[in-house]
Amino acid sequence: MLANPLNSKKLQITRALCPEVNGLTVDEAMTLWWNSTRPNSGLRLTKVGFEAFTQKEIKHYLINIQQDPKYIRNKPSLLMNLDRHLDCPYWIPVRKQAIYLFGEESATMLSLYNGDLEQYMDNSSSWY
């Protein structure tokens, strides 16, 4: 059964935050904040989205990761797996070996794998 794009988690988050952040419309916020604008795609944020979330003082967790950001960007399968597995908004900075997670459970789980994204994805794939 396909998820209703009108009720996607991404759209719900955007609707809740966008009137409070610089008076953006939902469509503008979807374009500026999310790496993929499709409602049912992953919750990876752009830098602008990360800044909007931190401006609203939404609690986030910084996890140092073992993979280099350049390696992550050049490995689409890892990014796709992150989109499938992470159920909270997240941002991977361009030059910092870290990931910012806006979900306590996901941050805890990733930290248990010592920031190894590939090991986390390999072991959590059986959950989905």
C-alpha positions in Angstrom: 0.0 0.0 0.0 1.4 3.4 -1.0 1.6 6.1 1.6 -0.6 9.1 0.9 1.7 12.0 -0.1 -0.7 14.5 1.4 0.0 13.0 4.9 3.7 12.3 4.6 5.9 12.9 7.6 8.0 15.4 5.6 4.9 17.4 4.6 3.6 17.3 8.2 6.9 18.6 9.5 7.1 21.3 6.8 3.5 22.5 7.5 4.1 22.7 11.2 7.3 24.7 10.9 6.9 26.9 7.8 4.6 29.6 9.1 7.0 30.2 11.9 10.1 30.4 9.8 10.5 33.6 7.7 6.9 33.4 6.5 7.6 30.7 3.9 4.8 28.9 2.1 4.8 25.1 2.3 5.9 24.8 -1.3 8.8 27.2 -0.8 9.9 25.4 2.4 9.7 22.0 0.7 12.0 23.2 -2.0 14.5 25.0 0.2 14.6 22.7 3.2 14.6 19.1 1.8 17.2 17.4 -0.4 14.4 15.7 -2.2 11.1 17.5 -2.7 9.0 14.4 -3.2 6.8 14.1 -0.1 7.4 10.4 0.6 11.2 10.5 0.0 13.8 10.6 2.7 14.2 13.2 5.4 17.7 14.6 4.4 17.9 18.3 4.9 19.7 20.9 2.9 21.9 23.4 4.7 19.0 25.9 4.5 16.7 23.3 6.1 19.2 22.6 8.8 19.5 26.3 9.6 15.7 26.6 9.7 15.4 23.7 12.1 18.1 25.1 14.4 16.6 28.6 14.2 13.5 27.0 15.8 15.7 25.4 18.4 14.6 21.9 17.6 16.7 19.5 19.6 19.3 17.8 17.5 22.1 15.3 18.1 25.6 15.5 16.6 27.1 12.1 15.9 30.7 11.8 14.6 30.8 9.3 11.7 33.5 7.1 10.4 32.9 7.7 6.8 34.3 10.8 5.0 31.6 13.2 3.6 33.1 12.9 0.1 32.8 9.1 0.3 29.1 9.4 1.4 28.3 11.8 -1.5 29.9 9.4 -4.0 28.0 6.4 -2.7 24.4 6.8 -3.7 23.4 3.4 -2.3 24.4 4.6 1.2 22.4 7.8 0.8 19.4 5.8 -0.4 19.7 3.5 2.6 19.9 6.5 5.0 16.7 7.8 3.4 15.0 4.5 3.9 16.2 3.8 7.5 16.3 7.2 9.2 12.8 8.2 10.4 13.9 11.7 11.5 15.2 14.7 9.6 19.0 14.7 9.3 21.8 16.7 7.7 25.3 15.7 6.7 27.6 18.7 6.5 29.9 19.0 3.4 33.2 19.2 5.2 32.6 17.7 8.6 32.8 14.0 9.4 29.4 14.1 11.2 25.7 13.8 10.9 23.1 15.9 12.7 20.0 13.9 13.6 16.7 15.5 14.8 15.5 12.3 16.4 16.7 10.8 19.8 16.1 7.2 18.9 18.0 7.3 15.6 20.9 9.2 17.2 21.1 6.6 20.0 21.1 3.7 17.6 23.7 5.2 15.3 25.9 6.1 18.3 25.7 2.4 19.4 27.4 1.6 16.1 30.2 4.1 16.9 29.1 6.3 14.0 29.7 3.7 11.3 26.9 4.4 8.9 27.5 1.3 6.7 27.5 -1.1 9.7 24.3 0.6 11.0 22.6 0.3 7.6 23.7 -3.4 7.2 22.5 -4.4 10.6 19.3 -2.3 10.5 18.2 -3.5 7.1 16.6 -6.6 8.6 14.3 -4.4 10.6 12.6 -3.1 7.5 
